[in-house]
Amino acid sequence: MSDAVVFVGTKPIMNYVLATLTQFNEGAESVTVKARGRAISRAVDVAEIVRNRFLPGINIKEIKIDTEELESEQRRVNVSTIEIVLEKAG
């Protein structure tokens, strides 16, 4: 199965944890948790809850941080982004 992506937004953290667990249970070898702006801390929480509470056999393969430039009300705004790649150990 191709690698899966979970986009983290404003919903409760457990919604994203469940989405990540579902991707792994459906056979994904790795799942990327992505977020921007204020949702970054929620994405980190999702990755840590999945690793520590539900699937201890999951490792963090890679963490990418970046800045995106968005158009907002006639001006440009820089928004931080994060991608946390989780993969099955072994």
C-alpha positions in Angstrom: 0.0 0.0 0.0 1.3 3.5 -0.7 2.3 5.7 2.1 -0.5 7.6 3.9 -0.9 11.2 5.0 -2.9 12.6 7.9 -3.5 16.4 7.8 -3.9 17.8 11.3 -6.2 20.7 11.8 -8.6 21.9 14.5 -10.5 18.7 15.4 -9.8 16.9 18.7 -6.4 15.2 18.9 -7.9 11.7 19.2 -9.6 12.1 15.7 -6.1 12.3 14.2 -4.7 9.5 16.4 -7.5 7.3 15.2 -6.9 8.3 11.5 -3.2 7.4 11.9 -3.9 4.1 13.6 -6.4 3.2 10.8 -3.8 3.9 8.2 -1.3 1.5 9.9 -4.0 -1.1 10.4 -4.9 -1.0 6.7 -1.3 -2.0 5.9 0.6 1.3 5.5 4.3 1.0 6.1 4.6 4.6 7.0 2.2 7.5 7.8 3.1 11.2 7.5 1.5 13.5 10.0 1.3 17.1 8.5 0.3 20.4 10.0 0.7 24.1 9.7 0.7 27.1 12.0 -1.0 26.6 15.4 -1.8 22.9 14.6 1.9 22.0 14.8 1.8 21.2 18.5 -1.3 19.1 17.9 0.6 17.1 15.2 3.5 16.5 17.7 0.9 15.3 20.3 -0.6 12.9 17.7 2.7 11.4 16.8 3.7 10.9 20.5 0.3 9.4 21.5 0.4 6.9 18.6 4.0 5.9 19.5 3.7 5.8 23.3 0.2 4.7 24.0 -1.1 2.7 21.1 1.7 1.4 18.8 5.1 1.1 20.6 6.6 -0.5 17.5 6.4 2.7 15.6 9.4 4.9 15.1 9.9 8.5 13.9 11.7 8.2 10.6 12.0 11.8 9.7 10.8 15.3 10.8 10.7 18.1 8.2 10.1 21.7 9.0 9.5 24.4 6.5 7.8 27.8 5.9 5.0 28.4 3.4 4.2 31.8 2.0 0.4 32.4 1.8 -1.6 35.2 0.2 -3.9 36.7 2.9 -6.0 39.8 2.5 -3.7 41.5 0.0 -0.5 40.6 1.9 1.8 37.7 2.2 2.0 35.7 5.4 4.6 33.2 6.4 3.2 30.0 8.0 5.4 27.3 9.6 4.8 23.7 8.6 5.8 20.3 9.9 5.8 16.8 8.6 6.4 13.9 10.9 7.0 10.6 9.2 6.1 7.5 11.3 7.1 4.1 10.2 6.9 0.5 11.5 10.0 -0.7 13.2 12.0 -3.4 11.3 
